[in-house]
Amino acid sequence: MALSRQVIEPSNPKVDPSRKFNLPLSPAVRGGDFVFLSGMAAIDPATGERARGTVAAETRQILTNMGELLEAAGSSLAKVVKVNVLIYSMLEYENMNSVYREFFPTDPPARTVCGVKLIGGQKVEIECVALA
Amino acid sequence: MTSEARRIFENLKLLLESAGSSLDRIVQVHAMIYDRIEYDVLNRVYRQYVPNAPPARTVMSVQIEAGFKVMLDVTAAV
């Protein structure tokens, strides 16, 4: 039996960078019992523009938008099983963690953090896999 | 970059099909490139192989082993 594969549209189209910047990606795809999210940069949900700021501010904006995108997919932050955090400098690790903890206070998901060069000049990018 | 990306997608197509899946059943891609200046070059090839309802994707610039310029880590539904 073939597993289902379905592209998820965000409830607020402004936070969909694939549309705004014409990128070959979907913000979220459901595959079987899981939802896979693209790496999210901090986007201001009111304007759709990049919300550049400190690592803490970007992390907060990303995880807020991520919660809404997951809900559009019938999931939620509480159902996240794996997170990958990409950060421009590992020196900022604790600044990211302090905000991250607020969003995943108990039984946090499995997680990997990498210091990498990010594409759009943002400081943080976060992606996740969640139960649908 | 273009030729490596094409070769990867051609091989990936064979690999996925032999596993009972296909390029249009991909749900998530991690694309690693050696320099973010090549982002648009990657996108041009990428679009040709996943033209509709593309998978969730994250692109990052990293050092890849053996001097390769691009590496894809892919999850697909069967």
N, CA and C atoms of all chains as a GROMACS GRO file, in nm:
protein
  630
    1MET      N    1   0.085  -0.120   0.000
    1MET     CA    2   0.000   0.000   0.000
    1MET      C    3   0.088   0.124   0.000
    2ALA      N    4   0.059   0.215  -0.093
    2ALA     CA    5   0.140   0.336  -0.102
    2ALA      C    6   0.104   0.432   0.011
    3LEU      N    7   0.206   0.489   0.073
    3LEU     CA    8   0.183   0.590   0.176
    3LEU      C    9   0.137   0.719   0.111
    4SER      N   10   0.057   0.795   0.184
    4SER     CA   11   0.011   0.922   0.129
    4SER      C   12   0.125   1.024   0.127
    5ARG      N   13   0.119   1.114   0.030
    5ARG     CA   14   0.212   1.226   0.025
    5ARG      C   15   0.130   1.350  -0.009
    6GLN      N   16   0.132   1.448   0.080
    6GLN     CA   17   0.045   1.563   0.060
    6GLN      C   18   0.118   1.692   0.100
    7VAL      N   19   0.115   1.790   0.011
    7VAL     CA   20   0.175   1.921   0.041
    7VAL      C   21   0.080   1.998   0.132
    8ILE      N   22   0.135   2.060   0.237
    8ILE     CA   23   0.055   2.137   0.333
    8ILE      C   24   0.071   2.286   0.303
    9GLU      N   25  -0.041   2.356   0.292
    9GLU     CA   26  -0.037   2.502   0.273
    9GLU      C   27  -0.043   2.570   0.410
   10PRO      N   28   0.044   2.668   0.437
   10PRO     CA   29   0.033   2.740   0.564
   10PRO      C   30  -0.097   2.820   0.570
   11SER      N   31  -0.152   2.836   0.692
   11SER     CA   32  -0.277   2.911   0.705
   11SER      C   33  -0.256   3.058   0.668
   12ASN      N   34  -0.137   3.111   0.693
   12ASN     CA   35  -0.103   3.248   0.653
   12ASN      C   36  -0.005   3.241   0.536
   13PRO      N   37  -0.050   3.270   0.412
   13PRO     CA   38   0.038   3.255   0.296
   13PRO      C   39   0.161   3.347   0.301
   14LYS      N   40   0.156   3.451   0.386
   14LYS     CA   41   0.273   3.542   0.396
   14LYS      C   42   0.397   3.473   0.451
   15VAL      N   43   0.378   3.367   0.530
   15VAL     CA   44   0.495   3.301   0.588
   15VAL      C   45   0.545   3.188   0.497
   16ASP      N   46   0.498   3.187   0.372
   16ASP     CA   47   0.543   3.085   0.277
   16ASP      C   48   0.651   3.143   0.185
   17PRO      N   49   0.778   3.122   0.219
   17PRO     CA   50   0.885   3.182   0.138
   17PRO      C   51   0.894   3.122  -0.001
   18SER      N   52   0.842   2.999  -0.018
   18SER     CA   53   0.853   2.936  -0.149
   18SER      C   54   0.771   3.014  -0.251
   19ARG      N   55   0.661   3.075  -0.204
   19ARG     CA   56   0.580   3.154  -0.294
   19ARG      C   57   0.643   3.292  -0.314
   20LYS      N   58   0.682   3.353  -0.204
   20LYS     CA   59   0.736   3.490  -0.211
   20LYS      C   60   0.864   3.497  -0.294
   21PHE      N   61   0.952   3.401  -0.275
   21PHE     CA   62   1.081   3.405  -0.346
   21PHE      C   63   1.087   3.304  -0.461
   22ASN      N   64   0.973   3.244  -0.494
   22ASN     CA   65   0.966   3.146  -0.602
   22ASN      C   66   1.073   3.038  -0.589
   23LEU      N   67   1.071   2.967  -0.476
   23LEU     CA   68   1.170   2.862  -0.450
   23LEU      C   69   1.108   2.725  -0.475
   24PRO      N   70   1.192   2.629  -0.518
   24PRO     CA   71   1.138   2.495  -0.547
   24PRO      C   72   1.123   2.410  -0.421
   25LEU      N   73   1.043   2.456  -0.328
   25LEU     CA   74   1.020   2.378  -0.206
   25LEU      C   75   0.879   2.403  -0.156
   26SER      N   76   0.828   2.309  -0.078
   26SER     CA   77   0.701   2.327  -0.008
   26SER      C   78   0.731   2.352   0.139
   27PRO      N   79   0.654   2.439   0.206
   27PRO     CA   80   0.682   2.466   0.348
   27PRO      C   81   0.670   2.341   0.434
   28ALA      N   82   0.573   2.255   0.399
   28ALA     CA   83   0.554   2.132   0.476
   28ALA      C   84   0.493   2.025   0.386
   29VAL      N   85   0.536   1.902   0.407
   29VAL     CA   86   0.482   1.790   0.331
   29VAL      C   87   0.448   1.679   0.429
   30ARG      N   88   0.326   1.628   0.417
   30ARG     CA   89   0.290   1.511   0.498
   30ARG      C   90   0.325   1.387   0.420
   31GLY      N   91   0.398   1.296   0.484
   31GLY     CA   92   0.430   1.168   0.424
   31GLY      C   93   0.394   1.059   0.523
   32GLY      N   94   0.292   0.980   0.492
   32GLY     CA   95   0.248   0.878   0.587
   32GLY      C   96   0.199   0.943   0.715
   33ASP      N   97   0.251   0.899   0.830
   33ASP     CA   98   0.206   0.952   0.958
   33ASP      C   99   0.293   1.067   1.009
   34PHE      N  100   0.382   1.116   0.922
   34PHE     CA  101   0.472   1.224   0.964
   34PHE      C  102   0.454   1.348   0.880
   35VAL      N  103   0.488   1.462   0.941
   35VAL     CA  104   0.490   1.589   0.868
   35VAL      C  105   0.635   1.638   0.865
   36PHE      N  106   0.684   1.670   0.747
   36PHE     CA  107   0.821   1.716   0.729
   36PHE      C  108   0.818   1.864   0.694
   37LEU      N  109   0.889   1.945   0.772
   37LEU     CA  110   0.891   2.089   0.747
   37LEU      C  111   1.023   2.130   0.683
   38SER      N  112   1.015   2.225   0.590
   38SER     CA  113   1.136   2.286   0.536
   38SER      C  114   1.203   2.370   0.643
   39GLY      N  115   1.332   2.394   0.625
   39GLY     CA  116   1.403   2.484   0.715
   39GLY      C  117   1.336   2.620   0.713
   40MET      N  118   1.303   2.671   0.832
   40MET     CA  119   1.233   2.799   0.840
   40MET      C  120   1.326   2.907   0.890
   41ALA      N  121   1.326   3.020   0.818
   41ALA     CA  122   1.394   3.140   0.867
   41ALA      C  123   1.289   3.227   0.936
   42ALA      N  124   1.336   3.328   1.012
   42ALA     CA  125   1.242   3.415   1.083
   42ALA      C  126   1.170   3.505   0.982
   43ILE      N  127   1.038   3.492   0.974
   43ILE     CA  128   0.955   3.573   0.885
   43ILE      C  129   0.851   3.645   0.971
   44ASP      N  130   0.834   3.774   0.946
   44ASP     CA  131   0.729   3.850   1.014
   44ASP      C  132   0.595   3.811   0.954
   45PRO      N  133   0.505   3.750   1.033
   45PRO     CA  134   0.380   3.700   0.975
   45PRO      C  135   0.290   3.814   0.924
   46ALA      N  136   0.313   3.937   0.972
   46ALA     CA  137   0.228   4.049   0.928
   46ALA      C  138   0.268   4.097   0.789
   47THR      N  139   0.397   4.097   0.759
   47THR     CA  140   0.445   4.155   0.633
   47THR      C  141   0.499   4.050   0.535
   48GLY      N  142   0.538   3.933   0.586
   48GLY     CA  143   0.601   3.833   0.501
   48GLY      C  144   0.749   3.861   0.477
   49GLU      N  145   0.802   3.970   0.539
   49GLU     CA  146   0.944   4.002   0.521
   49GLU      C  147   1.028   3.926   0.623
   50ARG      N  148   1.157   3.911   0.590
   50ARG     CA  149   1.251   3.852   0.686
   50ARG      C  150   1.254   3.935   0.814
   51ALA      N  151   1.241   3.869   0.927
   51ALA     CA  152   1.247   3.938   1.056
   51ALA      C  153   1.387   3.917   1.114
   52ARG      N  154   1.481   3.996   1.066
   52ARG     CA  155   1.619   3.981   1.112
   52ARG      C  156   1.632   4.036   1.253
   53GLY      N  157   1.707   3.966   1.335
   53GLY     CA  158   1.724   4.014   1.472
   53GLY      C  159   1.831   3.933   1.542
   54THR      N  160   1.827   3.933   1.674
   54THR     CA  161   1.921   3.853   1.750
   54THR      C  162   1.886   3.705   1.732
   55VAL      N  163   1.977   3.619   1.771
   55VAL     CA  164   1.949   3.476   1.766
   55VAL      C  165   1.825   3.444   1.848
   56ALA      N  166   1.812   3.507   1.966
   56ALA     CA  167   1.695   3.481   2.051
   56ALA      C  168   1.568   3.524   1.980
   57ALA      N  169   1.568   3.643   1.921
   57ALA     CA  170   1.447   3.694   1.855
   57ALA      C  171   1.411   3.609   1.734
   58GLU      N  172   1.511   3.573   1.654
   58GLU     CA  173   1.483   3.491   1.536
   58GLU      C  174   1.430   3.354   1.577
   59THR      N  175   1.489   3.295   1.681
   59THR     CA  176   1.444   3.164   1.730
   59THR      C  177   1.297   3.172   1.773
   60ARG      N  178   1.263   3.279   1.844
   60ARG     CA  179   1.125   3.294   1.892
   60ARG      C  180   1.027   3.307   1.776
   61GLN      N  181   1.064   3.387   1.675
   61GLN     CA  182   0.976   3.405   1.560
   61GLN      C  183   0.959   3.275   1.483
   62ILE      N  184   1.070   3.205   1.461
   62ILE     CA  185   1.065   3.079   1.386
   62ILE      C  186   0.976   2.977   1.456
   63LEU      N  187   0.997   2.960   1.587
   63LEU     CA  188   0.921   2.856   1.657
   63LEU      C  189   0.773   2.894   1.668
   64THR      N  190   0.743   3.024   1.674
   64THR     CA  191   0.603   3.068   1.672
   64THR      C  192   0.539   3.033   1.538
   65ASN      N  193   0.610   3.067   1.428
   65ASN     CA  194   0.557   3.035   1.294
   65ASN      C  195   0.549   2.884   1.274
   66MET      N  196   0.646   2.812   1.330
   66MET     CA  197   0.648   2.667   1.314
   66MET      C  198   0.526   2.604   1.380
   67GLY      N  199   0.489   2.655   1.498
   67GLY     CA  200   0.371   2.604   1.567
   67GLY      C  201   0.246   2.622   1.481
   68GLU      N  202   0.235   2.739   1.414
   68GLU     CA  203   0.117   2.763   1.330
   68GLU      C  204   0.116   2.675   1.207
   69LEU      N  205   0.234   2.658   1.147
   69LEU     CA  206   0.242   2.573   1.028
   69LEU      C  207   0.206   2.428   1.063
   70LEU      N  208   0.256   2.382   1.179
   70LEU     CA  209   0.224   2.245   1.222
   70LEU      C  210   0.074   2.230   1.245
   71GLU      N  211   0.012   2.334   1.301
   71GLU     CA  212  -0.132   2.325   1.325
   71GLU      C  213  -0.210   2.320   1.194
   72ALA      N  214  -0.159   2.392   1.091
   72ALA     CA  215  -0.223   2.384   0.959
   72ALA      C  216  -0.215   2.243   0.902
   73ALA      N  217  -0.115   2.168   0.948
   73ALA     CA  218  -0.097   2.030   0.903
   73ALA      C  219  -0.166   1.930   0.996
   74GLY      N  220  -0.241   1.980   1.094
   74GLY     CA  221  -0.309   1.892   1.188
   74GLY      C  222  -0.217   1.838   1.296
   75SER      N  223  -0.101   1.902   1.312
   75SER     CA  224  -0.005   1.859   1.413
   75SER      C  225   0.015   1.974   1.512
   76SER      N  226   0.121   1.968   1.591
   76SER     CA  227   0.150   2.077   1.685
   76SER      C  228   0.294   2.063   1.734
   77LEU      N  229   0.343   2.166   1.802
   77LEU     CA  230   0.480   2.160   1.856
   77LEU      C  231   0.496   2.042   1.952
   78ALA      N  232   0.388   2.007   2.021
   78ALA     CA  233   0.396   1.896   2.117
   78ALA      C  234   0.415   1.761   2.047
   79LYS      N  235   0.386   1.756   1.917
   79LYS     CA  236   0.399   1.630   1.843
   79LYS      C  237   0.528   1.622   1.762
   80VAL      N  238   0.616   1.720   1.781
   80VAL     CA  239   0.744   1.719   1.709
   80VAL      C  240   0.833   1.608   1.764
   81VAL      N  241   0.892   1.531   1.674
   81VAL     CA  242   0.979   1.421   1.719
   81VAL      C  243   1.127   1.449   1.692
   82LYS      N  244   1.158   1.532   1.590
   82LYS     CA  245   1.299   1.559   1.558
   82LYS      C  246   1.312   1.703   1.512
   83VAL      N  247   1.413   1.770   1.562
   83VAL     CA  248   1.440   1.909   1.522
   83VAL      C  249   1.585   1.918   1.477
   84ASN      N  250   1.608   1.989   1.367
   84ASN     CA  251   1.743   2.028   1.329
   84ASN      C  252   1.752   2.179   1.337
   85VAL      N  253   1.846   2.227   1.418
   85VAL     CA  254   1.868   2.372   1.431
   85VAL      C  255   1.999   2.405   1.361
   86LEU      N  256   1.992   2.499   1.267
   86LEU     CA  257   2.112   2.548   1.199
   86LEU      C  258   2.137   2.689   1.249
   87ILE      N  259   2.260   2.715   1.287
   87ILE     CA  260   2.290   2.842   1.352
   87ILE      C  261   2.420   2.894   1.291
   88TYR      N  262   2.430   3.027   1.276
   88TYR     CA  263   2.546   3.082   1.203
   88TYR      C  264   2.674   3.075   1.286
   89SER      N  265   2.660   3.070   1.419
   89SER     CA  266   2.778   3.060   1.505
   89SER      C  267   2.742   2.982   1.630
   90MET      N  268   2.823   2.881   1.659
   90MET     CA  269   2.794   2.800   1.778
   90MET      C  270   2.818   2.880   1.906
   91LEU      N  271   2.882   2.996   1.896
   91LEU     CA  272   2.898   3.082   2.014
   91LEU      C  273   2.761   3.130   2.064
   92GLU      N  274   2.661   3.124   1.977
   92GLU     CA  275   2.526   3.171   2.013
   92GLU      C  276   2.437   3.056   2.059
   93TYR      N  277   2.496   2.941   2.082
   93TYR     CA  278   2.420   2.821   2.117
   93TYR      C  279   2.326   2.845   2.234
   94GLU      N  280   2.378   2.906   2.341
   94GLU     CA  281   2.294   2.924   2.460
   94GLU      C  282   2.184   3.027   2.438
   95ASN      N  283   2.209   3.125   2.351
   95ASN     CA  284   2.104   3.224   2.321
   95ASN      C  285   1.986   3.158   2.250
   96MET      N  286   2.017   3.062   2.164
   96MET     CA  287   1.911   2.987   2.098
   96MET      C  288   1.839   2.897   2.200
   97ASN      N  289   1.919   2.827   2.282
   97ASN     CA  290   1.862   2.732   2.379
   97ASN      C  291   1.766   2.797   2.477
   98SER      N  292   1.798   2.918   2.520
   98SER     CA  293   1.716   2.981   2.624
   98SER      C  294   1.574   3.005   2.572
   99VAL      N  295   1.561   3.041   2.444
   99VAL     CA  296   1.427   3.059   2.386
   99VAL      C  297   1.365   2.924   2.352
  100TYR      N  298   1.446   2.835   2.297
  100TYR     CA  299   1.401   2.702   2.255
  100TYR      C  300   1.330   2.630   2.370
  101ARG      N  301   1.390   2.640   2.489
  101ARG     CA  302   1.335   2.574   2.608
  101ARG      C  303   1.191   2.617   2.636
  102GLU      N  304   1.159   2.746   2.609
  102GLU     CA  305   1.023   2.795   2.637
  102GLU      C  306   0.919   2.723   2.550
  103PHE      N  307   0.960   2.683   2.430
  103PHE     CA  308   0.866   2.621   2.336
  103PHE      C  309   0.856   2.470   2.357
  104PHE      N  310   0.960   2.411   2.414
  104PHE     CA  311   0.960   2.266   2.439
  104PHE      C  312   0.997   2.242   2.586
  105PRO      N  313   0.906   2.281   2.679
  105PRO     CA  314   0.943   2.277   2.821
  105PRO      C  315   0.958   2.137   2.878
  106THR      N  316   0.876   2.040   2.829
  106THR     CA  317   0.886   1.905   2.884
  106THR      C  318   0.898   1.804   2.771
  107ASP      N  319   0.967   1.695   2.797
  107ASP     CA  320   0.989   1.590   2.697
  107ASP      C  321   1.023   1.647   2.559
  108PRO      N  322   1.129   1.727   2.548
  108PRO     CA  323   1.160   1.790   2.419
  108PRO      C  324   1.195   1.686   2.313
  109PRO      N  325   1.178   1.724   2.185
  109PRO     CA  326   1.208   1.632   2.076
  109PRO      C  327   1.358   1.601   2.067
  110ALA      N  328   1.390   1.494   1.993
  110ALA     CA  329   1.529   1.468   1.956
  110ALA      C  330   1.577   1.589   1.876
  111ARG      N  331   1.705   1.623   1.887
  111ARG     CA  332   1.750   1.747   1.824
  111ARG      C  333   1.897   1.739   1.784
  112THR      N  334   1.929   1.802   1.674
  112THR     CA  335   2.068   1.820   1.633
  112THR      C  336   2.089   1.969   1.607
  113VAL      N  337   2.201   2.022   1.655
  113VAL     CA  338   2.234   2.163   1.627
  113VAL      C  339   2.366   2.166   1.551
  114CYS      N  340   2.370   2.242   1.441
  114CYS     CA  341   2.492   2.255   1.361
  114CYS      C  342   2.523   2.402   1.338
  115GLY      N  343   2.649   2.435   1.344
  115GLY     CA  344   2.693   2.568   1.301
  115GLY      C  345   2.726   2.561   1.153
  116VAL      N  346   2.652   2.633   1.069
  116VAL     CA  347   2.671   2.627   0.924
  116VAL      C  348   2.661   2.768   0.865
  117LYS      N  349   2.693   2.779   0.737
  117LYS     CA  350   2.668   2.904   0.666
  117LYS      C  351   2.527   2.896   0.609
  118LEU      N  352   2.441   2.987   0.652
  118LEU     CA  353   2.303   2.986   0.607
  118LEU      C  354   2.288   3.066   0.478
  119ILE      N  355   2.184   3.032   0.402
  119ILE     CA  356   2.175   3.086   0.266
  119ILE      C  357   2.131   3.231   0.262
  120GLY      N  358   2.027   3.267   0.335
  120GLY     CA  359   1.969   3.401   0.319
  120GLY      C  360   2.027   3.508   0.410
  121GLY      N  361   2.136   3.479   0.479
  121GLY     CA  362   2.194   3.577   0.569
  121GLY      C  363   2.128   3.583   0.706
  122GLN      N  364   2.036   3.490   0.730
  122GLN     CA  365   1.975   3.486   0.863
  122GLN      C  366   2.070   3.420   0.962
  123LYS      N  367   2.038   3.433   1.092
  123LYS     CA  368   2.126   3.376   1.195
  123LYS      C  369   2.084   3.235   1.235
  124VAL      N  370   1.956   3.207   1.221
  124VAL     CA  371   1.903   3.077   1.265
  124VAL      C  372   1.808   3.022   1.159
  125GLU      N  373   1.811   2.894   1.142
  125GLU     CA  374   1.712   2.827   1.057
  125GLU      C  375   1.676   2.697   1.128
  126ILE      N  376   1.546   2.666   1.135
  126ILE     CA  377   1.503   2.547   1.210
  126ILE      C  378   1.406   2.466   1.124
  127GLU      N  379   1.426   2.336   1.123
  127GLU     CA  380   1.333   2.246   1.054
  127GLU      C  381   1.294   2.137   1.150
  128CYS      N  382   1.186   2.066   1.121
  128CYS     CA  383   1.146   1.959   1.211
  128CYS      C  384   1.067   1.851   1.139
  129VAL      N  385   1.054   1.739   1.207
  129VAL     CA  386   0.965   1.630   1.166
  129VAL      C  387   0.870   1.608   1.284
  130ALA      N  388   0.740   1.600   1.253
  130ALA     CA  389   0.640   1.584   1.359
  130ALA      C  390   0.545   1.472   1.323
  131LEU      N  391   0.478   1.419   1.426
  131LEU     CA  392   0.369   1.324   1.400
  131LEU      C  393   0.251   1.401   1.343
  132ALA      N  394   0.186   1.344   1.245
  132ALA     CA  395   0.073   1.414   1.181
  132ALA      C  396  -0.047   1.416   1.274
  133MET      N  397   2.894   2.217  -1.041
  133MET     CA  398   2.774   2.213  -0.958
  133MET      C  399   2.654   2.157  -1.036
  134THR      N  400   2.633   2.211  -1.156
  134THR     CA  401   2.520   2.165  -1.236
  134THR      C  402   2.533   2.017  -1.270
  135SER      N  403   2.651   1.977  -1.314
  135SER     CA  404   2.667   1.837  -1.355
  135SER      C  405   2.660   1.743  -1.235
  136GLU      N  406   2.716   1.785  -1.124
  136GLU     CA  407   2.706   1.700  -1.004
  136GLU      C  408   2.559   1.686  -0.961
  137ALA      N  409   2.487   1.797  -0.961
  137ALA     CA  410   2.346   1.792  -0.918
  137ALA      C  411   2.264   1.703  -1.011
  138ARG      N  412   2.291   1.715  -1.141
  138ARG     CA  413   2.220   1.629  -1.237
  138ARG      C  414   2.251   1.481  -1.213
  139ARG      N  415   2.379   1.452  -1.193
  139ARG     CA  416   2.419   1.313  -1.170
  139ARG      C  417   2.353   1.259  -1.044
  140ILE      N  418   2.349   1.339  -0.940
  140ILE     CA  419   2.286   1.297  -0.815
  140ILE      C  420   2.139   1.264  -0.838
  141PHE      N  421   2.070   1.354  -0.907
  141PHE     CA  422   1.927   1.330  -0.930
  141PHE      C  423   1.903   1.208  -1.018
  142GLU      N  424   1.987   1.189  -1.120
  142GLU     CA  425   1.971   1.071  -1.206
  142GLU      C  426   1.992   0.943  -1.125
  143ASN      N  427   2.095   0.942  -1.039
  143ASN     CA  428   2.121   0.824  -0.955
  143ASN      C  429   2.010   0.806  -0.850
  144LEU      N  430   1.966   0.918  -0.796
  144LEU     CA  431   1.862   0.914  -0.694
  144LEU      C  432   1.733   0.855  -0.753
  145LYS      N  433   1.704   0.895  -0.878
  145LYS     CA  434   1.586   0.843  -0.947
  145LYS      C  435   1.592   0.690  -0.954
  146LEU      N  436   1.708   0.638  -0.997
  146LEU     CA  437   1.724   0.492  -1.008
  146LEU      C  438   1.711   0.426  -0.870
  147LEU      N  439   1.775   0.488  -0.773
  147LEU     CA  440   1.776   0.430  -0.638
  147LEU      C  441   1.635   0.427  -0.580
  148LEU      N  442   1.563   0.538  -0.593
  148LEU     CA  443   1.427   0.544  -0.539
  148LEU      C  444   1.336   0.445  -0.610
  149GLU      N  445   1.352   0.437  -0.743
  149GLU     CA  446   1.263   0.347  -0.818
  149GLU      C  447   1.291   0.201  -0.784
  150SER      N  448   1.417   0.171  -0.758
  150SER     CA  449   1.447   0.032  -0.721
  150SER      C  450   1.394   0.002  -0.581
  151ALA      N  451   1.368   0.106  -0.502
  151ALA     CA  452   1.312   0.087  -0.368
  151ALA      C  453   1.159   0.099  -0.368
  152GLY      N  454   1.099   0.109  -0.487
  152GLY     CA  455   0.953   0.118  -0.494
  152GLY      C  456   0.901   0.259  -0.471
  153SER      N  457   0.988   0.358  -0.483
  153SER     CA  458   0.945   0.496  -0.468
  153SER      C  459   0.982   0.573  -0.596
  154SER      N  460   0.984   0.704  -0.590
  154SER     CA  461   1.021   0.782  -0.710
  154SER      C  462   1.050   0.926  -0.668
  155LEU      N  463   1.102   1.004  -0.762
  155LEU     CA  464   1.136   1.144  -0.731
  155LEU      C  465   1.013   1.222  -0.682
  156ASP      N  466   0.896   1.191  -0.739
  156ASP     CA  467   0.778   1.268  -0.696
  156ASP      C  468   0.716   1.216  -0.567
  157ARG      N  469   0.782   1.118  -0.504
  157ARG     CA  470   0.736   1.070  -0.372
  157ARG      C  471   0.829   1.120  -0.260
  158ILE      N  472   0.926   1.204  -0.296
  158ILE     CA  473   1.016   1.259  -0.194
  158ILE      C  474   0.938   1.353  -0.103
  159VAL      N  475   0.961   1.342   0.028
  159VAL     CA  476   0.892   1.432   0.121
  159VAL      C  477   0.986   1.536   0.180
  160GLN      N  478   1.116   1.504   0.193
  160GLN     CA  479   1.208   1.598   0.255
  160GLN      C  480   1.347   1.586   0.195
  161VAL      N  481   1.414   1.698   0.175
  161VAL     CA  482   1.550   1.699   0.123
  161VAL      C  483   1.637   1.789   0.210
  162HIS      N  484   1.755   1.740   0.246
  162HIS     CA  485   1.859   1.826   0.300
  162HIS      C  486   1.962   1.843   0.190
  163ALA      N  487   1.976   1.964   0.140
  163ALA     CA  488   2.073   1.990   0.034
  163ALA      C  489   2.193   2.061   0.095
  164MET      N  490   2.309   1.998   0.082
  164MET     CA  491   2.432   2.058   0.132
  164MET      C  492   2.516   2.102   0.013
  165ILE      N  493   2.556   2.228   0.012
  165ILE     CA  494   2.637   2.279  -0.097
  165ILE      C  495   2.765   2.341  -0.040
  166TYR      N  496   2.869   2.344  -0.123
  166TYR     CA  497   3.000   2.388  -0.072
  166TYR      C  498   3.008   2.538  -0.054
  167ASP      N  499   2.923   2.612  -0.127
  167ASP     CA  500   2.927   2.758  -0.114
  167ASP      C  501   2.789   2.814  -0.148
  168ARG      N  502   2.739   2.903  -0.064
  168ARG     CA  503   2.602   2.951  -0.084
  168ARG      C  504   2.589   3.035  -0.211
  169ILE      N  505   2.701   3.072  -0.271
  169ILE     CA  506   2.695   3.146  -0.396
  169ILE      C  507   2.633   3.060  -0.507
  170GLU      N  508   2.634   2.927  -0.487
  170GLU     CA  509   2.581   2.834  -0.588
  170GLU      C  510   2.434   2.801  -0.565
  171TYR      N  511   2.370   2.871  -0.474
  171TYR     CA  512   2.231   2.841  -0.438
  171TYR      C  513   2.139   2.844  -0.561
  172ASP      N  514   2.152   2.948  -0.642
  172ASP     CA  515   2.064   2.961  -0.759
  172ASP      C  516   2.094   2.855  -0.864
  173VAL      N  517   2.222   2.816  -0.872
  173VAL     CA  518   2.260   2.711  -0.967
  173VAL      C  519   2.195   2.579  -0.925
  174LEU      N  520   2.199   2.550  -0.796
  174LEU     CA  521   2.132   2.431  -0.744
  174LEU      C  522   1.983   2.437  -0.777
  175ASN      N  523   1.921   2.551  -0.750
  175ASN     CA  524   1.776   2.564  -0.771
  175ASN      C  525   1.737   2.538  -0.916
  176ARG      N  526   1.820   2.583  -1.010
  176ARG     CA  527   1.786   2.563  -1.152
  176ARG      C  528   1.776   2.415  -1.187
  177VAL      N  529   1.874   2.336  -1.143
  177VAL     CA  530   1.870   2.192  -1.171
  177VAL      C  531   1.757   2.127  -1.092
  178TYR      N  532   1.747   2.167  -0.966
  178TYR     CA  533   1.651   2.109  -0.873
  178TYR      C  534   1.509   2.115  -0.927
  179ARG      N  535   1.472   2.234  -0.981
  179ARG     CA  536   1.339   2.255  -1.037
  179ARG      C  537   1.305   2.155  -1.147
  180GLN      N  538   1.408   2.117  -1.227
  180GLN     CA  539   1.382   2.027  -1.339
  180GLN      C  540   1.344   1.888  -1.291
  181TYR      N  541   1.393   1.850  -1.173
  181TYR     CA  542   1.368   1.714  -1.125
  181TYR      C  543   1.248   1.703  -1.032
  182VAL      N  544   1.215   1.811  -0.961
  182VAL     CA  545   1.094   1.811  -0.879
  182VAL      C  546   1.010   1.935  -0.915
  183PRO      N  547   0.949   1.934  -1.034
  183PRO     CA  548   0.881   2.054  -1.085
  183PRO      C  549   0.752   2.089  -1.011
  184ASN      N  550   0.679   1.987  -0.964
  184ASN     CA  551   0.548   2.013  -0.904
  184ASN      C  552   0.543   1.963  -0.760
  185ALA      N  553   0.471   2.038  -0.676
  185ALA     CA  554   0.454   2.000  -0.534
  185ALA      C  555   0.588   1.953  -0.477
  186PRO      N  556   0.690   2.039  -0.478
  186PRO     CA  557   0.823   1.995  -0.436
  186PRO      C  558   0.827   1.954  -0.288
  187PRO      N  559   0.926   1.873  -0.250
  187PRO     CA  560   0.938   1.830  -0.110
  187PRO      C  561   0.977   1.946  -0.018
  188ALA      N  562   0.957   1.925   0.113
  188ALA     CA  563   1.014   2.016   0.212
  188ALA      C  564   1.165   2.014   0.195
  189ARG      N  565   1.230   2.129   0.213
  189ARG     CA  566   1.374   2.134   0.184
  189ARG      C  567   1.445   2.230   0.276
  190THR      N  568   1.568   2.194   0.311
  190THR     CA  569   1.658   2.284   0.383
  190THR      C  570   1.791   2.284   0.310
  191VAL      N  571   1.844   2.401   0.281
  191VAL     CA  572   1.974   2.410   0.213
  191VAL      C  573   2.073   2.475   0.308
  192MET      N  574   2.194   2.418   0.313
  192MET     CA  575   2.298   2.479   0.396
  192MET      C  576   2.432   2.468   0.326
  193SER      N  577   2.519   2.560   0.361
  193SER     CA  578   2.653   2.561   0.303
  193SER      C  579   2.748   2.495   0.402
  194VAL      N  580   2.812   2.386   0.359
  194VAL     CA  581   2.899   2.309   0.449
  194VAL      C  582   3.024   2.261   0.373
  195GLN      N  583   3.118   2.206   0.446
  195GLN     CA  584   3.232   2.141   0.381
  195GLN      C  585   3.195   1.996   0.358
  196ILE      N  586   3.203   1.952   0.231
  196ILE     CA  587   3.163   1.817   0.194
  196ILE      C  588   3.288   1.734   0.173
  197GLU      N  589   3.281   1.606   0.212
  197GLU     CA  590   3.399   1.520   0.200
  197GLU      C  591   3.435   1.495   0.052
  198ALA      N  592   3.560   1.466   0.028
  198ALA     CA  593   3.612   1.425  -0.104
  198ALA      C  594   3.596   1.532  -0.211
  199GLY      N  595   3.583   1.656  -0.172
  199GLY     CA  596   3.583   1.764  -0.270
  199GLY      C  597   3.456   1.779  -0.351
  200PHE      N  598   3.350   1.711  -0.310
  200PHE     CA  599   3.224   1.728  -0.384
  200PHE      C  600   3.164   1.865  -0.356
  201LYS      N  601   3.082   1.911  -0.451
  201LYS     CA  602   3.023   2.044  -0.439
  201LYS      C  603   2.880   2.040  -0.386
  202VAL      N  604   2.818   1.924  -0.398
  202VAL     CA  605   2.679   1.915  -0.354
  202VAL      C  606   2.650   1.775  -0.303
  203MET      N  607   2.564   1.766  -0.203
  203MET     CA  608   2.524   1.638  -0.147
  203MET      C  609   2.377   1.650  -0.107
  204LEU      N  610   2.299   1.548  -0.138
  204LEU     CA  611   2.157   1.548  -0.101
  204LEU      C  612   2.127   1.433  -0.006
  205ASP      N  613   2.050   1.463   0.095
  205ASP     CA  614   2.004   1.364   0.193
  205ASP      C  615   1.852   1.365   0.182
  206VAL      N  616   1.794   1.255   0.141
  206VAL     CA  617   1.656   1.254   0.094
  206VAL      C  618   1.571   1.153   0.172
  207THR      N  619   1.448   1.193   0.205
  207THR     CA  620   1.349   1.101   0.262
  207THR      C  621   1.231   1.095   0.166
  208ALA      N  622   1.189   0.975   0.131
  208ALA     CA  623   1.077   0.959   0.038
  208ALA      C  624   0.976   0.859   0.091
  209ALA      N  625   0.852   0.874   0.048
  209ALA     CA  626   0.748   0.777   0.082
  209ALA      C  627   0.755   0.662  -0.020
  210VAL      N  628   0.725   0.542   0.024
  210VAL     CA  629   0.724   0.429  -0.071
  210VAL      C  630   0.588   0.423  -0.139
   0.00000   0.00000   0.00000
